[in-house]
């Protein structure tokens, strides 16, 4: 019996030892798991912080640019319109007509006399008319009657006209967050007020100390929807972020690397997966205003070899890296085959007291692209 008890005591010690070892192993695994989880959480927090910082930066820039463009002049000024009756006369040629407002490198009133176009220009203060031109003759208008120094000494007379508004902002800059003038009156000749440039332009800078690719453009269904929901984008002059024939214009001022990714739109729409269908890279040295070609080289004019973005069937992302020794400034515009422009920046400035932006960022992490989108609300200034 003593031998059996001694054996049982040794067996018990062995069992206890095994249990303790197992406990130590389990605790080690738990500690290791917690450490890995903690490191993973710290890493994800850093990644999220990186994405968030760039999103806030781009959002604030959009807000500031929008506020600036809609407070950079004198709101709505409507002191004068084009003369409703203009008489042009000489010994033989005589005509009387109503002039129409136009934009051709400046604001003017015009009509045709004797197969020649005459023009009347507003003065710099938009309080009256300042000058006129006809058949290569230019005159300053002290009165509403004057003689041109053309071969016929043509006489102009619109003294019967009394200055009155025409619902068109006299300086063509009404600061109303819209492409048009006021009360839904459009400017002539498809003129676009600068109020909308923030919604058609993506721009910023990249420091020479930042060696990473920065995402400067992305399109997807949510971004498209956000742009469409801005009723200030509902005009007949510019287009929105869905069509099959766009050219991209990159205004850049130092050495750079550019990356273009084309994503599977169907996969992203269904599962938010970024599945790459095409990737193109290019390194360039330039300081100009360029059209991006099929191979991402740049051309200062249309070559008909531009990369055609099919924004209907695909999503795209564009990245820039600064490879120069100075700060890289860039602007991104989009142009259609019909020379119109596109709303590409998801901003909603239709509210009375605030501006909303739907900003985004995307980075490459261990060979995978991760992204973040966020709506941010700012006060109108």
Secondary structure as UniProt FT lines:
FT   HELIX           2..69
FT   STRAND          86..89
FT   STRAND          94..97
FT   STRAND          100..103
FT   STRAND          107..113
FT   TURN            114..115
FT   STRAND          116..122
FT   TURN            124..125
FT   STRAND          129..134
FT   TURN            135..136
FT   STRAND          137..140
FT   STRAND          145..147
FT   TURN            151..152
FT   STRAND          155..157
FT   TURN            159..160
FT   TURN            170..171
FT   TURN            183..184
FT   HELIX           188..190
FT   HELIX           194..196
FT   HELIX           197..200
FT   STRAND          202..206
FT   TURN            208..209
FT   STRAND          214..218
FT   HELIX           221..229
FT   HELIX           231..233
FT   STRAND          246..252
FT   STRAND          256..264
FT   HELIX           265..271
FT   STRAND          276..284
FT   STRAND          288..293
FT   TURN            294..295
FT   STRAND          298..299
FT   TURN            311..313
FT   STRAND          314..322
FT   STRAND          328..336
FT   TURN            337..338
FT   STRAND          341..342
FT   STRAND          347..348
FT   STRAND          354..365
FT   TURN            366..367
FT   STRAND          368..379
//
